[in-house]
Amino acid sequence: MMPEFKESGELIWYASSVQLYEDLVMQIQKDFGLANLTLDLPAGCNPNELKYLLQKNIQFLIEENFSDFLNLLYVVDLPEATAKKTLNIGDQHISEHYTFLILKRVWQKVWFRHKYK
């Protein structure tokens, strides 16, 4: 059974503990690439860096290029209802919420692929 997470850091550290962190990073980069976006992660990016850089990129997309942000949500396959619900929160930490939702969805892809390969 796939575990539930309350925040991004918890999810990333869990992925690392079950040796799926590299797969998570590769899937995030793949999804960004499919959305025609670049996510520059340093080689050997640690979990804290991943969370920070992902959130920074999402914040930039929300503020500067919202159409690319929406395209990323489409590529990641984040349910529209979830995306709209989060958009209506309207608080200052919206990029944190979206970072977690994107990580959670990408983790589902990685987890299912690993479980059923």
Backbone hydrogen bonds, N-H to C=O, Kabsch-Sander energy under -0.5 kcal/mol:
donor,donor_aa,acceptor,acceptor_aa,energy
11,L,7,E,-1.7
12,I,8,S,-2.7
13,W,9,G,-2.5
14,Y,10,E,-2.0
15,A,11,L,-2.5
16,S,12,I,-2.0
17,S,13,W,-2.2
18,V,14,Y,-1.6
19,Q,16,S,-1.5
20,L,15,A,-3.2
21,Y,15,A,-0.9
24,L,20,L,-2.2
25,V,21,Y,-2.6
26,M,22,E,-2.6
27,Q,23,D,-2.4
28,I,24,L,-2.3
29,Q,25,V,-2.5
30,K,26,M,-2.3
31,D,27,Q,-2.7
32,F,28,I,-2.5
33,G,29,Q,-2.4
34,L,30,K,-2.6
35,A,31,D,-1.3
36,N,33,G,-1.9
37,L,32,F,-2.8
40,D,38,T,-0.6
41,L,39,L,-1.0
45,C,42,P,-1.4
50,L,46,N,-2.6
51,K,47,P,-2.2
52,Y,48,N,-2.3
53,L,49,E,-3.2
54,L,50,L,-2.6
55,Q,51,K,-2.3
56,K,52,Y,-2.4
57,N,53,L,-2.3
58,I,54,L,-2.4
59,Q,55,Q,-2.6
60,F,56,K,-2.1
61,L,57,N,-2.4
62,I,58,I,-2.6
63,E,59,Q,-2.3
64,E,60,F,-3.4
65,N,60,F,-0.6
65,N,61,L,-1.5
68,D,65,N,-0.6
69,F,65,N,-1.8
70,L,66,F,-2.5
71,N,67,S,-2.0
72,L,68,D,-2.3
73,L,69,F,-2.2
74,Y,70,L,-1.9
75,V,71,N,-2.5
76,V,72,L,-2.9
77,D,73,L,-1.1
78,L,73,L,-2.4
83,A,79,P,-2.3
84,K,80,E,-2.7
85,K,81,A,-2.3
86,T,82,T,-2.2
87,L,83,A,-2.2
88,N,84,K,-1.9
89,I,86,T,-1.3
90,G,86,T,-0.7
94,I,91,D,-1.1
96,E,93,H,-0.7
97,H,93,H,-1.6
98,Y,94,I,-2.5
99,T,95,S,-2.4
100,F,96,E,-2.2
101,L,97,H,-2.4
102,I,98,Y,-2.8
103,L,99,T,-2.7
104,K,100,F,-2.8
105,R,101,L,-2.1
106,V,102,I,-2.7
107,W,103,L,-2.8
108,Q,104,K,-1.8
109,K,105,R,-1.7
110,V,106,V,-2.3
111,W,107,W,-3.3
112,F,108,Q,-2.7
113,R,109,K,-2.2
114,H,110,V,-2.5
115,K,111,W,-2.8
116,Y,112,F,-2.4
117,K,114,H,-0.7
